[in-house]
Amino acid sequence: MDATVISAIIAALTALAVQLVTHRIQQSTGKKQDEKRINEEYLNPLRLYLEESYFRIAEIMQRAEAGGGKSEAFFPVSNTEELSHKDASWFNGEGCYFISSCYFTACLFATIKKVRDDVPYLRLRQGDDTQLLQLLLKINLGFLKKGGVYYALQQSIGEQMYIRTEKRLMTYREFCEALQDPQKRVWFDRLLRFFLETGKGRHLDRVRHAIEAIYASSTFLDKKVGGGPSLKVRLQVEGITHLTQFSALHTKKLNYDETQ
């Protein structure tokens, strides 16, 4: 075979090999960038508010189960209407524990809604999107049991918490200001009552269901994102060993295989 032809063939094969390698590198880089975007925009915010909500709700429930007004003392109002007559100092002081607990859960509703709305575009691994949606639905079911926060209201709260024009969640201050307005507060009333009732030790079965579902979702995301056990680490950092034991006790019934 002519040397010129051989050289041409070698050059063509080399160019093809380079193109294939370049394409694979671009695919790998694109996949990593896509995974980074999904984690930053969706999964990490969801993990954060799963952690915040779990920690606060489990703490309130533990106090309620202990009795003696240990949890009710952190809820200094008898009804939601009182909140619209409170000033800013109240929301930063006496009422902060109660209102911030509601705020973290409202943020959780917002991040759940955002994930659910965009999950067809997230390109999660096969089966992961279905598993994640099932786990998030269990959280919704926990909050709506026994006249809690209805599913449609959870969606509505999530929508209100997300400021689309600025692509961010409502701040704690903005949340408090919304509660001071009776016409805006009424759309959060069932969430507020959920915490008031929990603080008084009422309907704790639905609370158990909610925190078990939150725990399962958080554990699932820890594995998929490649992070550590966020809930366990949070409790250790806070130095709350009794809550760690409490959490373990109430997560034995989880309908979720953590070995997946």
C-alpha positions as a Markdown table, in Angstrom:
| # | Residue | x | y | z |
|---|---|---|---|---|
| 1 | Met | 0.0 | 0.0 | 0.0 |
| 2 | Asp | 1.2 | 3.4 | -0.9 |
| 3 | Ala | 2.9 | 5.2 | 2.0 |
| 4 | Thr | 0.8 | 8.3 | 1.4 |
| 5 | Val | -2.4 | 6.3 | 1.7 |
| 6 | Ile | -1.2 | 4.6 | 4.9 |
| 7 | Ser | -0.4 | 8.0 | 6.3 |
| 8 | Ala | -3.8 | 9.3 | 5.4 |
| 9 | Ile | -5.5 | 6.3 | 7.1 |
| 10 | Ile | -3.4 | 6.7 | 10.2 |
| 11 | Ala | -4.2 | 10.4 | 10.3 |
| 12 | Ala | -7.9 | 9.7 | 9.9 |
| 13 | Leu | -8.0 | 7.1 | 12.6 |
| 14 | Thr | -6.0 | 9.4 | 14.9 |
| 15 | Ala | -8.5 | 12.2 | 14.3 |
| 16 | Leu | -11.4 | 9.8 | 15.0 |
| 17 | Ala | -9.8 | 8.6 | 18.2 |
| 18 | Val | -9.2 | 12.2 | 19.3 |
| 19 | Gln | -12.9 | 13.1 | 18.5 |
| 20 | Leu | -14.1 | 10.1 | 20.5 |
| 21 | Val | -11.9 | 10.8 | 23.5 |
| 22 | Thr | -12.9 | 14.5 | 23.4 |
| 23 | His | -16.6 | 13.6 | 23.1 |
| 24 | Arg | -16.3 | 11.3 | 26.2 |
| 25 | Ile | -14.5 | 14.0 | 28.1 |
| 26 | Gln | -17.2 | 16.5 | 27.2 |
| 27 | Gln | -19.9 | 14.1 | 28.2 |
| 28 | Ser | -18.2 | 13.4 | 31.5 |
| 29 | Thr | -17.6 | 17.1 | 32.2 |
| 30 | Gly | -21.2 | 17.9 | 31.2 |
| 31 | Lys | -22.5 | 15.2 | 33.5 |
| 32 | Lys | -20.5 | 16.4 | 36.4 |
| 33 | Gln | -21.6 | 20.0 | 35.8 |
| 34 | Asp | -25.2 | 18.9 | 35.6 |
| 35 | Glu | -24.9 | 16.9 | 38.8 |
| 36 | Lys | -23.3 | 19.9 | 40.5 |
| 37 | Arg | -26.2 | 22.2 | 39.4 |
| 38 | Ile | -28.8 | 19.7 | 40.6 |
| 39 | Asn | -27.1 | 19.4 | 44.0 |
| 40 | Glu | -26.7 | 23.2 | 44.4 |
| 41 | Glu | -30.2 | 24.2 | 43.2 |
| 42 | Tyr | -32.3 | 21.4 | 44.4 |
| 43 | Leu | -30.9 | 18.6 | 46.6 |
| 44 | Asn | -28.6 | 20.5 | 49.0 |
| 45 | Pro | -31.4 | 23.1 | 49.8 |
| 46 | Leu | -33.8 | 20.2 | 50.3 |
| 47 | Arg | -31.2 | 18.4 | 52.6 |
| 48 | Leu | -30.8 | 21.6 | 54.6 |
| 49 | Tyr | -34.5 | 22.1 | 55.3 |
| 50 | Leu | -35.0 | 18.4 | 56.0 |
| 51 | Glu | -32.4 | 18.7 | 58.6 |
| 52 | Glu | -33.7 | 21.9 | 60.1 |
| 53 | Ser | -37.3 | 20.7 | 60.2 |
| 54 | Tyr | -36.4 | 17.3 | 61.6 |
| 55 | Phe | -34.3 | 18.7 | 64.4 |
| 56 | Arg | -36.9 | 21.2 | 65.5 |
| 57 | Ile | -40.0 | 18.9 | 65.1 |
| 58 | Ala | -38.3 | 16.0 | 66.9 |
| 59 | Glu | -37.2 | 18.3 | 69.7 |
| 60 | Ile | -40.7 | 19.7 | 70.2 |
| 61 | Met | -42.2 | 16.2 | 70.1 |
| 62 | Gln | -39.6 | 14.9 | 72.6 |
| 63 | Arg | -40.5 | 17.7 | 75.0 |
| 64 | Ala | -44.2 | 17.1 | 74.5 |
| 65 | Glu | -43.9 | 13.4 | 75.2 |
| 66 | Ala | -41.8 | 14.2 | 78.3 |
| 67 | Gly | -44.8 | 16.2 | 79.6 |
| 68 | Gly | -44.9 | 18.9 | 82.2 |
| 69 | Gly | -45.3 | 21.7 | 79.7 |
| 70 | Lys | -41.7 | 21.3 | 78.5 |
| 71 | Ser | -42.7 | 22.0 | 74.9 |
| 72 | Glu | -45.9 | 24.1 | 75.4 |
| 73 | Ala | -43.8 | 26.7 | 77.2 |
| 74 | Phe | -42.2 | 27.6 | 73.8 |
| 75 | Phe | -45.5 | 28.4 | 72.2 |
| 76 | Pro | -46.7 | 31.7 | 74.0 |
| 77 | Val | -50.0 | 32.1 | 72.1 |
| 78 | Ser | -53.3 | 30.4 | 72.3 |
| 79 | Asn | -54.4 | 31.0 | 68.7 |
| 80 | Thr | -53.0 | 32.1 | 65.4 |
| 81 | Glu | -55.0 | 35.4 | 65.3 |
| 82 | Glu | -52.8 | 36.7 | 68.1 |
| 83 | Leu | -49.8 | 36.7 | 65.8 |
| 84 | Ser | -51.1 | 39.6 | 63.7 |
| 85 | His | -51.0 | 41.8 | 66.8 |
| 86 | Lys | -47.4 | 41.0 | 67.7 |
| 87 | Asp | -44.6 | 43.5 | 67.0 |
| 88 | Ala | -41.2 | 42.8 | 65.5 |
| 89 | Ser | -39.5 | 42.5 | 68.9 |
| 90 | Trp | -41.9 | 39.6 | 69.8 |
| 91 | Phe | -40.9 | 37.7 | 66.7 |
| 92 | Asn | -37.2 | 38.2 | 67.6 |
| 93 | Gly | -37.7 | 37.2 | 71.2 |
| 94 | Glu | -40.5 | 35.4 | 73.0 |
| 95 | Gly | -42.0 | 34.0 | 69.8 |
| 96 | Cys | -38.8 | 33.2 | 67.9 |
| 97 | Tyr | -38.7 | 29.5 | 68.7 |
| 98 | Phe | -42.3 | 28.9 | 67.7 |
| 99 | Ile | -42.2 | 31.0 | 64.5 |
| 100 | Ser | -38.8 | 29.9 | 63.3 |
| 101 | Ser | -40.0 | 26.3 | 63.7 |
| 102 | Cys | -42.9 | 27.1 | 61.4 |
| 103 | Tyr | -40.5 | 29.0 | 59.1 |
| 104 | Phe | -38.2 | 26.1 | 58.6 |
| 105 | Thr | -41.1 | 23.8 | 57.7 |
| 106 | Ala | -42.5 | 26.3 | 55.3 |
| 107 | Cys | -39.1 | 26.4 | 53.6 |
| 108 | Leu | -39.2 | 22.6 | 53.5 |
| 109 | Phe | -42.6 | 22.8 | 51.7 |
| 110 | Ala | -41.1 | 25.2 | 49.2 |
| 111 | Thr | -38.1 | 23.0 | 48.4 |
| 112 | Ile | -40.2 | 19.9 | 48.1 |
| 113 | Lys | -42.5 | 21.8 | 45.7 |
| 114 | Lys | -39.5 | 23.0 | 43.6 |
| 115 | Val | -38.1 | 19.5 | 43.4 |
| 116 | Arg | -41.5 | 18.0 | 42.5 |
| 117 | Asp | -42.2 | 20.6 | 39.8 |
| 118 | Asp | -38.8 | 20.2 | 38.2 |
| 119 | Val | -38.0 | 16.5 | 38.7 |
| 120 | Pro | -38.6 | 15.6 | 35.0 |
| 121 | Tyr | -35.7 | 17.9 | 34.1 |
| 122 | Leu | -33.3 | 16.9 | 36.9 |
| 123 | Arg | -31.9 | 13.8 | 35.1 |
| 124 | Leu | -31.5 | 11.8 | 38.3 |
| 125 | Arg | -30.3 | 8.2 | 38.0 |
| 126 | Gln | -32.9 | 5.7 | 36.9 |
| 127 | Gly | -35.3 | 5.0 | 39.7 |
| 128 | Asp | -34.0 | 7.7 | 42.0 |
| 129 | Asp | -36.5 | 10.3 | 40.9 |
| 130 | Thr | -39.4 | 7.9 | 41.7 |
| 131 | Gln | -37.9 | 6.9 | 45.0 |
| 132 | Leu | -37.4 | 10.6 | 45.9 |
| 133 | Leu | -40.9 | 11.5 | 45.0 |
| 134 | Gln | -42.3 | 8.6 | 47.1 |
| 135 | Leu | -40.3 | 9.7 | 50.1 |
| 136 | Leu | -41.4 | 13.4 | 49.7 |
| 137 | Leu | -45.0 | 12.3 | 49.4 |
| 138 | Lys | -44.7 | 10.5 | 52.8 |
| 139 | Ile | -43.7 | 13.8 | 54.3 |
| 140 | Asn | -46.7 | 15.5 | 52.8 |
| 141 | Leu | -48.9 | 12.7 | 54.2 |
| 142 | Gly | -47.4 | 13.1 | 57.7 |
| 143 | Phe | -48.3 | 16.7 | 57.9 |
| 144 | Leu | -51.9 | 16.4 | 56.5 |
| 145 | Lys | -53.0 | 13.5 | 58.8 |
| 146 | Lys | -55.8 | 14.2 | 61.3 |
| 147 | Gly | -56.7 | 17.6 | 60.0 |
| 148 | Gly | -53.1 | 18.9 | 59.9 |
| 149 | Val | -51.8 | 20.9 | 56.9 |
| 150 | Tyr | -53.8 | 19.9 | 53.9 |
| 151 | Tyr | -51.8 | 18.8 | 50.8 |
| 152 | Ala | -53.1 | 21.7 | 48.7 |
| 153 | Leu | -52.1 | 24.1 | 51.5 |
| 154 | Gln | -48.6 | 22.7 | 51.7 |
| 155 | Gln | -48.3 | 23.4 | 48.0 |
| 156 | Ser | -49.7 | 26.9 | 48.5 |
| 157 | Ile | -47.3 | 27.6 | 51.4 |
| 158 | Gly | -44.4 | 26.4 | 49.3 |
| 159 | Glu | -45.4 | 28.7 | 46.4 |
| 160 | Gln | -45.7 | 31.7 | 48.7 |
| 161 | Met | -42.3 | 31.1 | 50.3 |
| 162 | Tyr | -40.5 | 31.2 | 46.9 |
| 163 | Ile | -40.0 | 34.6 | 45.5 |
| 164 | Arg | -39.7 | 33.9 | 41.8 |
| 165 | Thr | -38.6 | 37.3 | 40.7 |
| 166 | Glu | -35.5 | 37.0 | 42.9 |
| 167 | Lys | -35.2 | 33.2 | 42.7 |
| 168 | Arg | -34.9 | 32.8 | 46.5 |
| 169 | Leu | -36.9 | 31.8 | 49.5 |
| 170 | Met | -38.6 | 34.3 | 51.8 |
| 171 | Thr | -36.4 | 35.4 | 54.7 |
| 172 | Tyr | -37.4 | 34.9 | 58.3 |
| 173 | Arg | -38.1 | 38.6 | 58.6 |
| 174 | Glu | -40.4 | 38.5 | 55.5 |
| 175 | Phe | -42.1 | 35.5 | 56.9 |
| 176 | Cys | -42.8 | 37.3 | 60.2 |
| 177 | Glu | -44.1 | 40.4 | 58.4 |
| 178 | Ala | -46.5 | 38.2 | 56.4 |
| 179 | Leu | -47.9 | 36.7 | 59.6 |
| 180 | Gln | -48.5 | 40.3 | 60.9 |
| 181 | Asp | -50.9 | 40.8 | 58.0 |
| 182 | Pro | -54.2 | 38.9 | 58.8 |
| 183 | Gln | -55.0 | 38.4 | 55.1 |
| 184 | Lys | -51.6 | 36.8 | 54.5 |
| 185 | Arg | -51.3 | 35.0 | 57.8 |
| 186 | Val | -54.5 | 33.0 | 57.2 |
| 187 | Trp | -52.8 | 31.0 | 54.5 |
| 188 | Phe | -50.2 | 29.8 | 57.0 |
| 189 | Asp | -52.7 | 29.2 | 59.8 |
| 190 | Arg | -52.9 | 25.4 | 59.5 |
| 191 | Leu | -49.1 | 25.1 | 59.7 |
| 192 | Leu | -49.1 | 27.4 | 62.7 |
| 193 | Arg | -51.8 | 25.3 | 64.4 |
| 194 | Phe | -49.8 | 22.1 | 63.6 |
| 195 | Phe | -47.0 | 23.4 | 65.8 |
| 196 | Leu | -49.3 | 24.7 | 68.5 |
| 197 | Glu | -51.0 | 21.3 | 68.7 |
| 198 | Thr | -47.7 | 19.5 | 68.7 |
| 199 | Gly | -46.4 | 21.7 | 71.5 |
| 200 | Lys | -49.5 | 20.7 | 73.6 |
| 201 | Gly | -48.9 | 17.0 | 72.9 |
| 202 | Arg | -51.8 | 16.6 | 70.5 |
| 203 | His | -51.9 | 14.3 | 67.5 |
| 204 | Leu | -48.3 | 13.1 | 68.1 |
| 205 | Asp | -48.9 | 10.1 | 65.8 |
| 206 | Arg | -49.0 | 12.3 | 62.7 |
| 207 | Val | -45.8 | 14.0 | 64.0 |
| 208 | Arg | -44.1 | 10.7 | 64.3 |
| 209 | His | -45.1 | 9.9 | 60.7 |
| 210 | Ala | -43.7 | 13.2 | 59.5 |
| 211 | Ile | -40.3 | 13.0 | 61.2 |
| 212 | Glu | -39.9 | 9.4 | 60.2 |
| 213 | Ala | -40.5 | 10.4 | 56.6 |
| 214 | Ile | -38.2 | 13.4 | 56.9 |
| 215 | Tyr | -35.5 | 11.1 | 58.3 |
| 216 | Ala | -35.9 | 8.6 | 55.4 |
| 217 | Ser | -35.7 | 11.4 | 52.8 |
| 218 | Ser | -32.6 | 12.9 | 54.4 |
| 219 | Thr | -30.9 | 9.5 | 54.6 |
| 220 | Phe | -31.7 | 8.8 | 51.0 |
| 221 | Leu | -30.3 | 12.2 | 49.9 |
| 222 | Asp | -27.2 | 11.8 | 52.0 |
| 223 | Lys | -26.4 | 8.6 | 50.0 |
| 224 | Lys | -27.2 | 10.1 | 46.6 |
| 225 | Val | -25.4 | 13.4 | 47.1 |
| 226 | Gly | -22.4 | 11.6 | 48.7 |
| 227 | Gly | -22.5 | 13.5 | 51.9 |
| 228 | Gly | -22.3 | 12.3 | 55.5 |
| 229 | Pro | -25.2 | 11.4 | 57.8 |
| 230 | Ser | -26.4 | 15.0 | 58.1 |
| 231 | Leu | -29.0 | 14.4 | 60.8 |
| 232 | Lys | -26.7 | 12.4 | 63.0 |
| 233 | Val | -23.9 | 15.0 | 62.6 |
| 234 | Arg | -26.3 | 17.8 | 63.4 |
| 235 | Leu | -27.4 | 16.2 | 66.7 |
| 236 | Gln | -23.9 | 15.5 | 67.7 |
| 237 | Val | -22.8 | 19.1 | 67.0 |
| 238 | Glu | -25.7 | 20.3 | 69.0 |
| 239 | Gly | -24.7 | 17.9 | 71.8 |
| 240 | Ile | -28.2 | 16.5 | 72.1 |
| 241 | Thr | -27.5 | 12.8 | 72.8 |
| 242 | His | -31.0 | 12.3 | 74.3 |
| 243 | Leu | -32.6 | 13.4 | 71.0 |
| 244 | Thr | -30.3 | 11.0 | 69.1 |
| 245 | Gln | -31.7 | 8.1 | 71.2 |
| 246 | Phe | -35.2 | 9.5 | 70.7 |
| 247 | Ser | -34.8 | 9.6 | 67.0 |
| 248 | Ala | -33.5 | 6.1 | 66.8 |
| 249 | Leu | -36.5 | 4.9 | 68.8 |
| 250 | His | -39.0 | 6.5 | 66.4 |
| 251 | Thr | -37.3 | 5.5 | 63.2 |
| 252 | Lys | -37.4 | 1.7 | 63.6 |
| 253 | Lys | -40.7 | 1.5 | 61.7 |
| 254 | Leu | -39.3 | 3.3 | 58.6 |
| 255 | Asn | -40.6 | 1.7 | 55.4 |
| 256 | Tyr | -37.3 | 2.3 | 53.8 |
| 257 | Asp | -34.2 | 0.1 | 53.2 |
| 258 | Glu | -31.2 | 2.2 | 54.2 |
| 259 | Thr | -28.9 | -0.3 | 52.5 |
| 260 | Gln | -30.0 | 0.8 | 49.1 |
